[in-house]
Amino acid sequence: MLNILIVDDNKEYRTSIRDLLRERHPLMPVEQAESIDEAKGKLAKSRPDLIFIDIKLRGENGLDLARFVRATYPSVYVAVITSSNFPEYRQAAYEHGAHCFIPKGHATSADILQLIDAIDLRKPPQWALGTEYLNPASAGYRRK
C-alpha cells in the first residue's frame, strides 16, 4: 500500500483527492500539506511513496518543492498538478524532476486511480491523458 502526500493550498482539492484515494483504499495513509514548509516536515516524518504537488502555492512555487523532493528523496514519485495545462508548464515540471504532469481540469478520477495502481504495482502508468503527460526521462521509474 502506498503512502501519499498531497501538497496544494486549495483545501477542497486536497480533500477531494484524499477522499477519492480512501474510497478505493480505505487504509491508505494520505497526508496533506498546504505549504512547502509543511510538506517538508511531513516528508521527513512519513516518507511518502507518491507526492502530488501543485505548481502554484500561496507565495511559493511548487516546482521548487519538486526539485527538493527529487534531490532529497529520489525514490518518491513526483506528480505535479496544476490548473494550467500549458506545454511550458509541463516542460518546467519535467525539468524540475516531476515524473508526471496532471492538469486538474483534464484528469479524471479514473486517471488518478490508474496512476496510484500503476505505482503500487511498480509499473509505468498507461493512462488516457497521453504519453506527453509522463516525463520521458522517468520512463524507467520503479518504486522501491
C-alpha positions as CSV (number, residue, x, y, z in Angstrom):
1,M,0.0,0.0,0.0
2,L,1.3,3.4,-0.9
3,N,1.9,6.3,1.4
4,I,0.7,9.6,-0.2
5,L,1.3,13.3,0.4
6,I,-0.9,15.9,-1.3
7,V,0.5,19.5,-1.4
8,D,-2.0,22.1,-2.5
9,D,-3.1,25.4,-1.0
10,N,-6.7,24.6,-2.0
11,K,-8.2,22.6,0.9
12,E,-11.2,21.4,-1.2
13,Y,-8.9,20.0,-3.9
14,R,-6.7,18.2,-1.3
15,T,-9.7,16.8,0.4
16,S,-11.3,15.6,-2.8
17,I,-8.1,13.7,-3.8
18,R,-7.8,12.2,-0.3
19,D,-11.4,11.1,-0.3
20,L,-11.0,9.6,-3.8
21,L,-8.0,7.6,-2.7
22,R,-9.6,6.5,0.6
23,E,-12.7,5.4,-1.2
24,R,-10.7,2.9,-3.2
25,H,-8.1,2.2,-0.5
26,P,-9.7,2.9,2.9
27,L,-6.5,2.2,4.9
28,M,-4.1,4.1,2.6
29,P,-2.1,6.7,4.5
30,V,-2.8,10.1,3.0
31,E,-1.2,13.2,4.4
32,Q,-2.0,16.8,3.3
33,A,0.1,20.0,3.3
34,E,-0.7,23.5,2.1
35,S,2.8,24.9,2.0
36,I,6.3,23.9,1.1
37,D,7.5,24.1,4.8
38,E,4.6,22.0,6.0
39,A,5.3,19.5,3.1
40,K,9.0,19.2,4.0
41,G,8.1,18.4,7.6
42,K,5.7,15.7,6.5
43,L,8.2,14.3,4.0
44,A,10.7,13.8,6.8
45,K,8.3,12.1,9.0
46,S,6.1,9.9,6.7
47,R,8.5,9.3,3.7
48,P,5.7,9.0,1.1
49,D,5.9,6.9,-2.0
50,L,4.0,9.5,-4.0
51,I,3.6,13.2,-3.7
52,F,1.1,15.4,-5.5
53,I,2.5,19.0,-5.8
54,D,0.5,21.9,-7.1
55,I,2.7,24.4,-9.0
56,K,1.0,27.5,-7.7
57,L,1.1,27.6,-3.9
58,R,0.4,30.8,-2.0
59,G,3.5,32.9,-2.4
60,E,5.5,29.8,-3.3
61,N,6.5,27.8,-6.4
62,G,5.7,24.1,-6.1
63,L,8.3,23.3,-8.7
64,D,10.9,24.2,-6.1
65,L,9.4,21.5,-3.9
66,A,9.5,19.0,-6.8
67,R,13.2,19.7,-7.3
68,F,13.9,19.3,-3.5
69,V,11.9,16.1,-3.3
70,R,13.8,14.5,-6.3
71,A,17.2,15.6,-4.8
72,T,16.5,14.6,-1.2
73,Y,14.1,11.6,-1.6
74,P,14.8,10.1,-5.1
75,S,12.5,7.1,-4.6
76,V,9.4,9.3,-4.2
77,Y,7.2,9.6,-7.3
78,V,6.5,13.2,-8.0
79,A,3.2,14.1,-9.7
80,V,2.8,17.8,-10.5
81,I,-0.8,19.0,-10.5
82,T,-2.0,22.4,-11.8
83,S,-4.9,24.2,-13.3
84,S,-2.7,25.5,-16.1
85,N,-2.4,22.9,-18.9
86,F,0.3,24.6,-21.0
87,P,3.2,22.8,-22.6
88,E,5.6,25.3,-21.0
89,Y,4.3,24.3,-17.5
90,R,4.6,20.6,-18.4
91,Q,8.2,21.1,-19.6
92,A,9.1,23.1,-16.5
93,A,7.7,20.4,-14.3
94,Y,9.8,17.7,-16.0
95,E,12.9,20.0,-15.8
96,H,12.3,20.2,-12.0
97,G,12.1,16.4,-11.8
98,A,8.4,15.6,-11.9
99,H,7.6,12.1,-13.1
100,C,4.2,13.2,-14.5
101,F,2.0,16.2,-15.0
102,I,-1.6,16.2,-14.1
103,P,-3.8,19.0,-15.4
104,K,-6.7,19.5,-12.8
105,G,-9.3,20.3,-15.4
106,H,-8.5,17.3,-17.7
107,A,-7.5,14.5,-15.4
108,T,-10.4,12.3,-14.2
109,S,-10.8,10.3,-11.0
110,A,-10.0,7.3,-13.1
111,D,-6.7,8.8,-14.2
112,I,-5.7,9.5,-10.6
113,L,-6.6,6.0,-9.5
114,Q,-4.8,4.4,-12.5
115,L,-1.7,6.4,-11.6
116,I,-1.9,5.1,-8.0
117,D,-2.4,1.5,-9.1
118,A,0.5,1.6,-11.6
119,I,2.9,3.0,-9.0
120,D,1.7,0.5,-6.4
121,L,2.2,-2.4,-8.9
122,R,5.6,-1.0,-9.8
123,K,4.6,-0.4,-13.4
124,P,4.8,2.8,-15.5
125,P,1.4,4.4,-15.8
126,Q,-0.5,4.0,-19.0
127,W,-3.4,6.5,-19.0
128,A,-5.9,8.2,-21.2
129,L,-4.2,11.6,-20.7
130,G,-1.5,10.5,-23.2
131,T,2.2,10.0,-23.0
132,E,3.0,13.7,-23.1
133,Y,1.8,13.8,-19.5
134,L,4.6,11.4,-18.5
135,N,8.1,12.6,-18.2
136,P,10.1,10.6,-20.8
137,A,13.2,10.8,-18.6
138,S,11.2,8.9,-15.9
139,A,10.2,6.0,-18.1
140,G,12.2,3.6,-16.1
141,Y,10.9,4.6,-12.7
142,R,10.3,1.7,-10.3
143,R,9.1,2.2,-6.8
144,K,11.5,0.6,-4.2
